[in-house]
Amino acid sequence: FESVMTDSYKKMAEAKTEAAGDKAKMKASMESIMKEREEALSKVLTPEQMKTYDAQVTKNVKTAKHHMEKSGTKHTG
């Protein structure tokens, strides 16, 4: 699990560097990385653990959006 997460974070950092401010490219890269990560995790986690993981990801996304709204950063897309 740890290696899957670490690997996906590295890929995200690389994608961010490569996109260099290109939001469309960044979004496409992130979707691809997230899909790969979920496929890898589904091999190491039980279906029950995947549900917990999905719930945590959803919660994190909502929290991130909330923080962006509070700080005045507008997220479009």
C-alpha positions as CSV (number, residue, x, y, z in Angstrom):
1,F,0.0,0.0,0.0
2,E,2.7,2.5,1.0
3,S,4.7,1.8,-2.1
4,V,1.6,2.3,-4.3
5,M,0.9,5.7,-2.6
6,T,4.5,6.9,-2.7
7,D,4.8,5.9,-6.4
8,S,1.6,7.8,-7.3
9,Y,2.7,10.9,-5.4
10,K,6.0,10.9,-7.3
11,K,4.1,10.6,-10.6
12,M,1.8,13.5,-9.6
13,A,4.8,15.7,-8.7
14,E,6.4,14.8,-12.1
15,A,3.1,15.5,-13.9
16,K,2.9,18.9,-12.2
17,T,6.4,19.8,-13.4
18,E,5.8,18.6,-16.9
19,A,2.4,20.4,-17.2
20,A,4.1,23.7,-16.1
21,G,0.8,25.5,-15.6
22,D,-1.1,23.8,-18.4
23,K,-4.3,22.9,-16.5
24,A,-5.8,20.7,-19.1
25,K,-2.6,18.6,-19.3
26,M,-2.4,18.5,-15.5
27,K,-6.0,17.3,-15.2
28,A,-5.4,14.5,-17.8
29,S,-2.3,13.4,-16.1
30,M,-3.9,13.3,-12.6
31,E,-6.9,11.3,-13.9
32,S,-4.5,8.8,-15.4
33,I,-2.4,8.5,-12.3
34,M,-5.5,8.1,-10.0
35,K,-6.8,5.4,-12.2
36,E,-3.4,3.5,-12.1
37,R,-3.3,4.0,-8.3
38,E,-6.8,2.6,-7.8
39,E,-6.0,-0.4,-10.0
40,A,-2.8,-1.1,-8.1
41,L,-4.5,-0.7,-4.7
42,S,-7.4,-3.0,-5.8
43,K,-4.7,-5.8,-6.0
44,V,-3.5,-5.2,-2.5
45,L,-6.6,-4.2,-0.6
46,T,-9.8,-6.2,0.1
47,P,-13.1,-4.8,-1.3
48,E,-13.9,-3.6,2.2
49,Q,-10.6,-1.7,2.4
50,M,-11.2,-0.2,-1.0
51,K,-14.5,1.2,0.2
52,T,-12.7,2.8,3.1
53,Y,-10.0,4.2,0.8
54,D,-12.6,5.6,-1.6
55,A,-14.5,7.2,1.3
56,Q,-11.2,8.8,2.5
57,V,-10.4,10.1,-1.0
58,T,-13.8,11.6,-1.4
59,K,-13.5,13.3,2.1
60,N,-10.0,14.6,1.2
61,V,-11.3,16.1,-2.1
62,K,-14.2,17.8,-0.3
63,T,-11.8,19.2,2.3
64,A,-9.4,20.5,-0.3
65,K,-12.2,22.2,-2.2
66,H,-13.5,23.7,1.0
67,H,-10.0,25.1,1.8
68,M,-9.7,26.5,-1.7
69,E,-13.0,28.3,-1.3
70,K,-12.1,29.7,2.1
71,S,-8.7,31.0,0.8
72,G,-10.5,32.6,-2.1
73,T,-8.9,30.4,-4.7
74,K,-11.4,29.7,-7.4
75,H,-11.3,26.2,-8.9
76,T,-12.8,26.0,-12.4
77,G,-13.3,22.8,-14.3
